[in-house]
Amino acid sequence: MVMFKKAKRHTVYGKHFLLLGIFFSAFVSFVFRFSFFVYADCANANNAESFQCQIDQIQREIDQIKPAHDKNKAELASLRVKLSSLNAKINSLSRQLDTVEKNLEDREASLAVRQQLFEEKTKRHYMVLRQQDPLAPFLLADTATDLLQQIAIRSRVIAQDQQDIVKIAQDINDLENDKQTLTKNRSSLQTAQSSLNKNADFLAGEVAKVEKYIQGLTQKQKNLIAAKLASLHLPTSLGAGPLLCTDDRKIDPGFSPGFAFYTYGIPHRVGLNQYGAYGRAKAGQNYRDILNAYYQGVSLDKKENITLSVNGYGNLVMETYLLGIAEMPGDWPLEALKAQAVAARSYAWSYTNGGAKSICTTQACQVYKGSNRGGNWEQAVKATEGEVLSSGGSPITAWYASTFGGYELASADIGWSPTSWTKRMRDTSGDVGSFGDLNNLSYDKDSPCFYAAQGFRKEYNKSAWLKGDEVADIVNSLKLSKADSGTQSHLSQPDKSDSDTWDQGRVKRELSSRGTTPYNSISSVSVSDWDTGMGKTNSVSVSGDAGSDTFSGDEFKTFFNLRAPGNIQIVGPLFNIERR
């Protein structure tokens, strides 16, 4: 009778939860079939818990990238990618749950069969217990053997019914918990989606702010930045001669603390990295390895010795012209020189459209000196005679530059037309997790311009070091522009602008009038986040007498280049800060 009471109680529960149990049975089956969606950290979770595990992981990722209004902890473009990825994960889980529910609805027809089986078993068990005559086996049996068989059969039937009822009752008891788990999954997923939407809305606002004050630069300010960059006389390639970058860490400006802003590499960072080729050749790579490292989707083809029209030198056949190309030191490793020879030949082919137009002799095209350089360079040209890099059967415009700073860019990254043969790449001999790794592992680390502070002032020992109050002025200008974009036209370089430009004191007063405490001095400036895969400074953090702030790398670089004294500039996407 104890078993009967328990079964009857669960029969009542079954009227409420049995339908959900059938649904959950299909749910578990479906989760198993779609287990490849489960993240690695959730691989060992129970089937009923796998969705919640995934949702929890998504929420943790959302929390990690949640930006604060006063401190952008990650560069905005990077946040866009992360938000997009998280939204895709949430949508995938939502579609899975929708499919589960549809699958369970299709199986609803089986409910009636199982419910009927449950009720029949319970009824039969009850009837057996109430109506069974204990003496019946003895009265009906003809022999002792028959008696034992009847008793055994009846016992097995009763035992089986009891087991079935207990199992079904236990299933029903579990179904309520499973229902709660499914409801929790739905709720958690909705919470994660809501959190993600809030982050996306905030991000959209921040993007608009950044674009507004960067685009809000006046033409005069844009001209100022362009003039500062031009005054650095940074060469496009090694054809201009030895690189003149100096390491300001060896220069004493006469004050402390001081801050210098070091850029990795110099423009344009597309195509063949000349110092990278030097490093790769020293590491044992041949010229084919080097070319395949810097260009993608290309083949090495042979072309005829066409005639070129060279400005100031008349008509020259290609192989004679190449003997006078002066884009790489002649005492460099032969394999690096071979790679340069193929790049130069390919560039000339593409630039002249197979000899249809003339080519100049400066860095605007490629440097030509007018005579056979001889030595290793002549050997490199003859060893690669006729070889060009081709894409789709046509020679490519095989750009090259002196120093990439450990990272190659695609042509579209610097505003040129997109090309299939240029690419983004970390140009190192191993994985990078820090600036120290990058300094040690980059193939172009031997370049004087690999890591340098660009620009100088005549005072302070002709260095690029800035004082704490000068960095504070850059930060105050950035904060003022963000607080009131209408002030931006007044925030040009104080030592090179007219009376319309506000000096340090005016910027601080304007910032105070808008409820923000300005910095008088900065004690610490550092890169708080950078992309080791792409080579980009994501955020810069500063501390001083007014507290601390964090800015995106792009916005900090823009206002640094606008406000920094002399011709001191950050000239690339990846930069770091040194302190003395």
N, C-alpha and C positions, 0 to 999 in steps of 0.2 A: 504493500500500500504506500510505502514511502516513495518508491519509484513512480508510482502512478501520480501522486500529488505533484512531484517535481515535473513530470512530463506535462501534466495538465496546466501547471503554471506557465511553462514555456510555450504551450499551445496558445495561450492567451497573448504572450509576447509575440508569438509568430504572426498573429493577425495584424500586428503593427509594423513588424520589422522584416518579415520574410521577403517582401518585395525588394527591399533595400539589399538584403543578403544576396539575392539572385544578381542584382546589379553589381554588387561588389565582387562577386565571384568572377564575372566577366571583366571587371576593372583590373583585378589582379592578373588575369590572363593577358590582358592588353598591355599592362606595364611590362610584363616579362618579354612580350614580343617587341616592345619598343625600348628595350634596355640600353640600346646604343645611344640614347639621348642623355643618359645619366652621366654627370661629370665624374671624373676619376675619383674625387673625394667621396662621392656618394655610391661608389660601385658595390660596397659591402652593406649598404642599407637594405632593410627589409623592403619588399615590394610595395607595401602599403605606405612606407615612409619615404620612398625615393623622390616623389614630387616635392614634398616638404623640404627634403635635403637640398634639392636643386634650388628651390625658392630662397632658402636661407642663404645659399651661396650668392645668388643674385643680389639679395639685399645687402650682404656684406660688401660686395663690390660697389653698390650704389653708395653706401655709407663712406667707403674709402675715397670716392671721387667727389663727394658732396662739397661744393665750393662755398666759402664764406663771403659775405658781402664786403668785408674789409680786407680780405686776403685771398687772392686767386692762387690756389696751391698748385694749379697745373695749367699749362698753356692751353689756350682755348681750342685750338685745332685738335689737340690730343683728346680733350674732353668730348668733342663731337664724335670722334671715332669710338670712344668707350661707351658713350650713351647709345650710339647706334647699335653696338654689339649687344649691350644689355637689353635693349628693346627687342632685338631679334630673338634673344633667349626667352624673354617673357612671352613673346608671341608664339614661339614654338611650343612652350609648355601649355599655353592656353589652347592651342589647336589640338594638342594631345588629349587634354581633358574633354574638349568638345567631342572628339572622336570616341572617347571612352563612353560618354553618355549616349551617343548615337548607337554604339555597339550594344550597349545594355538595353536600350529600348527595343532593338531588333530581337532580343532574346526574351522579351517580356512574355511571349506566348508560352514559354516553358514553365512559368510560374504556376499556372493552374494544375499542371501535372504533379509538380513536387508538393504543392499544398494539399492536393487530394491524397497523395501517398502518405504524407505526414498524418492527416486526419484518420485515414483508414487504419494505419498501423496503431495509432493511439486507441482507436475504437476497438480493434481486435484484441489488443493487449488487455483493455479493460474488460471485455467480454470473457476473455479466457480466465482472467482472475476471478470474476464474479460468478460465472456459470460453470466453471469446471468442477466436475464431481470427482473428488479424490479417489472414489472406489471404482470409477469407470474402467480403468485399465484392468483391474482384477476381474470385473464381471465380463468384459469383452474378450479377454485373452483365453485362448484354448490351451496354451502351454506356458510354461515358465519362460521359454524363449520369447514367445510373442509378448508376454507381459513386459519383459525387460526392453524389448524393441519399442513398444508403445510409450513406455515411460521416458526412454531416451529421446525419442522423436519430439514428444511434447516439451521436454526440458530444453531441447535445442531451439524449438520455435519460440518459446518464451524468452530464452536468453538472447536470441537474435533480435526479437522485437524490442527488448530492453536496450540493447546496444544501439539500434537504429534511433530510438527515441532520445537516448542520451546524446548521441552524435548530432541529431538535428537540433535538439535543445541548445547544445553547446554552440553550434553554428549560429543560431538565432541570437544567442548572448553576445557572440563576437561581432555580429552585424551592426549592433548599435555603436560599438567602438569604431568600427570601420566607417560608419556614416559620419561620425564626428571628425575622423581623420580627413575624409574627403571634403567636408565642409571647411575645415581649417585650411586645407590646401588652397581652396578657392579664395578664402578670405585673405590668406597670406599673399597670394599672387596679386590680388587686387591692391593690397597695401603696397607691394613692391612697385606695381605699375603707377600708383599715385605718387609715390616717392620719386620715381624716375621722371614723371611728368613735371614735377616741381623743379627738379634739377634742370630739365630741358628748358623750362620757361625762364629760369634764372639765367641759364647760359645764353639764351637768345638775347636777353637784355644786356648781358655783359658784352656779347659780341657787337651789339649795336653801339654800345658806349665806346668800345675800343675803336671800331671803324669810324665812328663819328669824329673823335678827336684826332685820329691819325689822318683821315681824309680832310679834316678841317685845317690842315697846314696851309698857310697862304703860299702863293707862288713865290714870294720873296723868301719864305722859309725853305721851300723846296730847292730854290736856286742856291741858297746858302749851304745846305747839306751837300748838294752836287758839287759845289765849288770846293768844299772841304775834302771830299773824296778825290777830286781831280788833283788837288794840291799834294796828295800823298805820292803821286807818280808811281802807283803800283803797276808793275809790268804784267801784261797778259801772259807772257811766256818767258822762257829763258833767253829768247832772242835779243832782249834788251841788254843782256850782259849780266854780271853777277848781281844777286839780290842784295839789297842794302838794308834789310830789316836788322834791327839791333835788339838785344835782350836788355830791357830796362831794369831788370832785376839786378844788374851789375852796376847801375848808376845810382848815386846818392843825390837826391834832389835838394837836400839841405833842410828837409822838414820831416817830421814824423808825428802821428801816423800818416802814411800815404797809401793811395789806392791806384792801381793800374789795371786797365781793362784789356785783357789779352784775347785776340781773335785767333782761332785755328784756321790757318791757310789764308790765301788771298784770292780774289775773283779770278776766273769764273767757276772753276771746279767742275768742268764738263769735259768728258772724253778722256784722253790720255793724261795721266798725272806724271809729269816729267820726273820729278824727284821720286815719285812712287815707282816708276820704271827703273830708276837707279837702284832703289832698295830691293826691288824684286830680282833684278839681275844679280845683285850681290848675294841674294839668297839662293841662287842657282836656277832661276826660271829662265827659259829661253824666250825669244822674242814673240813666238806664237802664244806661249802662256801669258805673256804680258799683255798682248793685244786682246786676247780673249777675256782677260780680267777686266779690262776697261770698256770694251764694246760688247754688245749683246746682239744675237741674231745675225751675225755677219759671217761671211766666208772669205777666204784668202784666195783671190783670183789673179791670173796673169793678164796684163793689158799690153797693147802695142806701144811702141815708143813714139807717142804723138808729139807734135810741135806746139809750143806755147809762146804766146806773146807776153814778154816780161817787160814791165814798164821801165824805160830807160836802158834796156839791154837788147831790144829787138826780139827776134824769133830764136828760140832755143828748143832743142829736143828735150823731152822730159828728163832723161837720165843725165844729160849735161847740166840742166837746170838744178837738179837735186844735189849735185856735187858742191854747189855754192850755198845751200841752205845752212844757216847758222842758228839753229834753234836748240842745240844741246852741246855742252862742252865735249870736245873731241877726245879727251882723256877718260871719259866715262866708260863703263863696261860695254863690250861689243854688243851684247844682246839688247841692252837699252838703246844703243844707237840704231840697231836694226829696227826695233819697234818704232823709233822716231822716223826713220827713213820711210817705212811703210805708211805711217800716219801722214807724213808730209806729201808723199806721192798721191795718196788717196784724196787729201784735201785739195791739192792742185787740180786733179782730175775733176772733182765735183765743182770746185769754185769756178773753173773756166768752162764747165760743161763740155769736157772733152776737147778743149782747145778753141772753143767758139768765142771766148772773150779773153781779155788780158788779165794779168794778175799783178798786184802791187808788190813792193819789196820790203814793206814795213810790217809791224805787228798787226796792222789792220788786215793783212792777209797772212803772210809768214815771211820772216826775215831772210833776205837773199843778199849775199855779200859780193857776188859778181866774179868769183873765181873758185877754182877747185881747192877745197880745204885740205884734201889729201888725208893721209894717216888712217886712223880707225874709221873716220867718217866715210871716206872713199870706199873702204873695205865693206862697210855696212850697206852703202848704196848698191854696190856691185853684187853683194851676196843676196840681196832681195830684189834684184832687177825685175822690173815689170809688175811686182806684187802690189796689189791694192786690196783694201777692205771693201767688200760689196754687200749690199742688202737688196734683195729682189733683182739681182743681176746688174745693179748700177753702183759705181763707186760712191762711198758715203763722204759727207763732210766730216772728216775725222778731226774734230777740234782737239786741242790739247792746251794745257796750262802748267805753270811751274809747280804749284803747291796746293794740294787740296785740304790739308789739315786733317787727314785721316778719313775723309768722307767725300765720295763722288756724288754729284747731282745730275739729274736728267736735264735736258735742255729746257723743258717747260718750267722747271723749278726756278729759273732765273729770268723768265719772261721771254725766252726764245720760242720758236715754233716747236711743238712736240715732235720728237723723232723716235723711231723704233729702236735705234741702235745705241742711244744713250740711256743711262740708268742711274738709279740710286744704289750706292754700295758703301759699306764700311771697308776702308782700304787698310786692313790690319792683318797681321799674321796669326791672330787668335781672338778669343772673346774679350770684350771690354766691359768692365764694371765700374771703372773710375777714370778720372782724368790721368792718374798715374799710369794705368794700363794703356790708355790711348797714347800717352807720351812714349811709352816703351815699345809698343807693338805696331805703330803706324809705319807703313813702308816709306812714307815721305818725311820721316822724323828728322832726317839730316838737313833738311832745308832751313836756312836762316829765318824764313817766314812761316815755318810750320806753326810756331806759337809765339806771337809777338804783339806788343802794344803799339798800335799804329798812330803816328803823329807825334808832335812835340811842341814845346814853346821855347823861345830863346832863353828865357830865365829857367831857373831850376835845373841847370846843367843839361839843357836841351833834352829833357825827358818827357815822358807821357804821364808822370805821376800827378795825381790830383790830391788836394788837401781835403780834409773832412768836411769843411764848410762848402767847398765846391761841389762835392758829391751831394751834400745836403740841398744845395740850390737846385741840382738836377731833379732830386726826389721831390722837393717842394713844387717845382714847376709841373711835374707830372701829376701830383695830387691836386694842384690848383686847376689844371686842365680838366681832370676828371670831375671835380666839384662844379666847375662852371666852364663849359666849352667856349663861351663867349670871350674868355680871357686869352685864348690860345694865340691870337695874333700878336700879343705882347711878350711872348715867351721865346724869342729868338736868342741867339748867342750874344750875351751882354757886351763882350769885348769887340764885336764886329758889326754892331747894328746901330740904327739911328735912335733918336729920342723916343720913338714909339715903343721901344723895348724896355721892359721893366728890369731893374737890377735886383740883386739878392734881397735887399731890404724891402723893396716894394712887393716882391713876390710873397715874402713872409707876412707883410701887413695884409695883403689881399686874402691870403689863406686864412689868417686869424679872423678876418671880418666875416668869413663864411663858416665859422664855428669849428675850424680845424687847427690844432696846434702845430706850428711849423717846426722843422728841425733847424737848430743852429749849427749842429755838427753831427757827423755820422761816425760811429765807432766801429761798425762792422758792416761789410757788404759781402754777400756770397751767392753763388748759384745754388739754389735750393732744390732744383730738379732739372735734369737734362735727359734728352732722348739718346741713349747709347746706340740705338739701332739706326737712327737717321742722322744724328749729328746736329742737334738743335738745342739751344738753351730754352727751356720751358718757363722757368720762373727765377726771379732774383729776389732775395730777402735782404732787408736793411734794418739796422738797429742804431739808435742814437738817443739824444736827450728827449725826443718826443715819443719814444716807444719803439715800435717796430711795424714794418709793412712788408708785404710781398706783392710783386707785380709780375705780369707775364713777361717773358723774354722779349717779345716783339715791342710791347709798349715801352719797356725800359730802354731798349736800344734806340727807338725812335727819338725819345726825349734826350737821351745821352748825346746822340749825334747832333741834335738841334741846339743843345745848351752848353756842351763841353767847350772849354776854352781852346784857343789856337786852332790847329787842324786835327786835334785828337778825335779819333773815331773808332767805333766798332764796325768792322767791314765784312762780317759774315754771320751766318745763322748760329754758329757755335762759339761761345766766348766764356771766359772765366775771369775771376778777379783775384789779383795778387795784392797782398798787404805788406807794408814794411814799417 
